[in-house]
Amino acid sequence: MGFAKVIGHDHVKQLLSRALRQGRLPPALLFAGPEGIGKKTLALTAGWALVCLRQDGDSCGVCPACSRAERGIHPDSTLIEPATAAIKIDQVRDAVRAIADRPFEARARVVVIDDAHLMTEQAANALLKSLEEPPPTSHVFLVTAAPQALPATIRSRCQVLRMGALPARVLEAHLQSAVGLSSEEARLRASLSEGSLGAALAFESKAYRALREDLLALLEALPRWGPLERMAAAEKLDQEDDAALALTALRSLLRDTAALRTGVAPERLLNADAADRLAGLAAGPVGERAALLAEAAGETREALRGYANKLLSMDLLLEALAG
């Protein structure tokens, strides 16, 4: 598997390929970015390029060295992942020994530590010396969605590669070509996954459509409700297993409603199969403020990622929706 098969992140791939070709890859790299965007895949691919027999700045994917690395049996390529809920000191000690030794057969050794923020304090301390005095023939790649959770002493010894969410158009194209999804399903997943291929692949369409049905019914009934009905609806939203998904779905419905009021063709909506009901919303009081309400739904979702009270946040959102 070479860089070409890694979805998106073209700039980071170019940087890595150039450094590999020139033999100037830093001894410690920190791959940082949201969950599910391909950080681990990219780190592994860069590591396989280090052991590849062709040595042309990429992993060829066909030579014996690449074949063994991809199967996890190359002696100079190591992947460490959380054993349970953490990466423990024994796992890191094994990696430290590997980093200190000379390569068995490749030009360099590589150790990839996935979810590096889950290292225990003892494990992080054990790794630190290897990062302070790295041998020229070893590389350590840390992969994390929470770089701020790593000790500052670890972060300061790594060159950081920041990776962003994948563009929706890139996800949509991949879901159609590689996964075989219809254009409608691919567009829906790409829009709701917030740039995460992992989330797009794990998306449950039936569950989402059932949730969307409840939200459409809520938006249709909201203008007729009083305070008690709104509180009951807020309590129902508070009990959702995935409040972030519910708010993302609500925002998508409101954005489509706003789009219809500006003359966007129904077939271009994210929720195109619900265009008739959205048109009804667009013609009513919800439609008049749909764009602002979509922003409010997004802001509520972000607030819940912090320490906001879930029930109160939902109640305030429904009050805003009711106008």
N, C-alpha and C positions, 0 to 999 in steps of 0.2 A: 504494500500500500504506500503510495507516494503522496506528496503534498497536493497533487491535483485532485485526489479523491477526498480530501478534507474540505468540507463545505464552508465557503466564505473565508474571512480573515486573510484576504490576499496580501495585505501589507505585511502582516506578521510572517506569513509563509515566505515572502520574498526576503525579508530580513534573515530568517533562519537559513534559507537555502544559500544566500550569499555568504553568510558566516561559515557555513559548513564547507563550501567550496574553497574558501580562503584559509580554512583552518583556524578561524578566529572566534569560534563559538565560546562564549563566556563559561567559566566553570560552574556557575550556579545561575539558573534562570527561574523566575517565578511567573507562572502562567496564571493570571488573575482575570476573573470575569464571572458573569452570572452562571447559574446552573444550566447544564444541558446544552451549551453552545459549542462543544467540541474541544475544550481545553485539554482534556486527557488524551483524546485522539491525536491532537496536534503534537503534544509533548512526546507521545510514544512514537509517532512518525519521525520526529526529529531524532529521537534516540536510535531508531532503526537505521536512519541514514548514517549515523556514526559507525555502525557495525557493517553496513552494506559493503559488499566487495567492490562495487563500481566506484565508490568514492567520488560522486559527481554532484554532491550537494542535495541529494534526495535519496529516498529509499526506493530501490527498483522493484521490490516486491516479488522478484522471481529467483534471485540467487539463493544458494543454500543458507547464507547467513541471514538474509531477510526472512526466509521461510521459517527458520528456527526462532528468530526474534518475534515474529508475529504469533507463533505458537507458544511463546513464553518459555522456550527452552534454550535460548542462547546464553552462554556463560557470562557474557559481558553486558547483558541487558537485564535489568532487574526492575520489577514493578512492585511497589509496596502500597497496600490499601488497608483501610481500617479492618482489624480482625473482628471487632464487634462494634462498639460505639467509639472506639479510639484507636490510635496508632500507638502501640506500646513500645517501651524502651528496648525490649528484646528484638523487635522487628528492626528498629533503627540501628541497634548495635551490629546486626548482620550487614546492614547497608554500609555502615561506617567501615567495617572490615573490607567490604568489596571496594569501596572508594579508595582505600589506602593501598590496595594491591594493584599490581600492574595487570593490564588486560591479558586474558588467556590467548586470544587470537586476533581480536580486532585492533584498530588503531587507538581505540579509547573505550572506556567503560561508561555506562550511563545508568543512573538510578533515578527512576521516576517515582515520586511520592504523591499519590492522589489524595485529595481531601487533606492536605498537609496541615490545615488548621486544627485537625483532630488529634495531632500529636500531643501526648501528655507533656507536662513540663519537663519531666526527666528525659523523655525521648527527644524533645527539642534541644535540650542542653547537650545530649549525646551527639546530636548532629552538628552542633555549632562549631566544634573544633575542625571538622572536615571542611566546613565552609570558610573558616578562617585561614586554613593552610591547605588549600586544595592541590592535590598532585596534578601535574599537567596532562595526565592521561585519563582523568576522571571528570565526569560531569554529573551534576545533580539538578534535576528538574522538579520543582515543587508546583503542584497544581491545587488551586483553591478558589472557592467562590467567596471566601471571607478573609482576604489578606490582612485586614486589620486585627484579626484574631491571632495572627502569628506574632511571636515576640519581635520587638523592634530590632533586636540583635540579629535575628534570622533575616528579616526583610532587608536590612541595610547591607547584607552581604550578597544579595541577589540582584541581578538585572531584571527589572520587572517588564513583562510583556502584557500590556492591558488589552483584553479582548472584549469587544462589545457584543450586544445582542445581534443575532443574524437578521438581516433585512427580510421583511415579509415576502418580498418577491423571490428572494433566494430560497427561502423555505418552501414557498408554494411550488416553485419549479422542481425542487428536489422531491417533494412529496408526490408530484405527478409522475416524474420520470423514473425515480428509483423505487418508490413504494407502490405506484400504480393507482393512486387515488384519483377520483374525478376532480375536475377543475373546481367545482363548487365545494367539495369536501376539503380539498387542499387549501383553498382560499380561506375557508372558515378556520381551519386548524392554524394556519400561518398567522392569521390576525389575532387569534386568542392566546397563542403560546408565548407572546412577548419575546420573540426572537430566540426561543429555546427549541432546538430540534428534539431534545429528549421529551419535553412537554408535548410537542406536536405529535410525536409517535405514541405517547401514552394517552392521548386525548380520547375520551369515551364519547363518541358522537351521540349515542342514544341518551346517555345521562345528561349531556349538555342540552339536547333538544327538549327533554322533560323540564329541566330547569328554566330554559328559555320560555316555555309555555306558561310556567307559573309567573314569570316576570312580565310577560305580555299581558296576562290577565290582571296583574297588579297595576300596570300602567293604564290599562283601560278602565279599571274601576276606581282608581285613585281620585279623580275629580269629584266623585260622589261620596267619598268617605269623610267621616268626621274624625276627631282625635282618637276615639277608642279603636276604630278600625285601623287607623294608621299605626297605633301602638301594637296591635295584634300582628300586623304585617311586619313591623320592625322586629318583634320577638321571633317571628318565623325566619326572617333573614339571619337573626342572631344565632339560630340553631343550625344553619347550613354548615355542613362539614367543611366545605371549601368556600369561605366567604369571598376570597380574592377572585375565584372564578365567577361567583354570582355577580360581583360588582363589575367584572370585566364584561360579562354578558349583558348586564344592564347598560353599561356605557356603549356597547356596540349597537344595542337597540336604539338608544337615544341618538347616537351619531347617524344611524340610518334614517331615523325620523327627521333629523335636521337636514340631511342630504336631500330627502324627498321634497322638502319645502323650497330648496334651491333649484329644483328641476332635474336632479340626477335621475337617470333612467332606472326603473326598478331592478332590471337585471344586473345592474352594477353594484347593488347593495351587498353587504356582507351577508345579511339575512334575507337573501332574495326570495327564498321560499315563503317568507312571511310578509311579503311586500304589501298585500292587500290590507292586512291588519295594521301595518306600520303607516300606510296611507291614511287610515282612519285616525291614528294618533297625530299624524302630521297636520291634519285639518282641525284638530281640537286645541284645547289650552296647553296640553303637554308639548305639542309641536311648536308653539310660539316661543318656548324657552328651551327647546331640546338641546341646542348646542351648549348653553350654560349648564344645563342639568347633566349633560354628559361629562363636562369638566368636574362637576361636583361629585359624580360617581367615582371618577378617577382619583380625585383628592381624598375621598373617603377610603378607597383601597390603599392608598399610600399611607394614610394615617394609621390604618390597622396593622401595617407592617412595623409600626413603632409600638407605642404603649397606649394607644387610644382605647377607650372603653368601647367594646364592640356594640353592645346594645344601644348605648347613647349615640354612637356614631350613626347607626342605622336609623334610629328615630329622627335625628337631625336631618339625615338625607331624605327621608320620606316626607318630612315637613317641607323641605325645600322643593321636592317634586310636586307636592300638593299646591304649592304657591301660596 
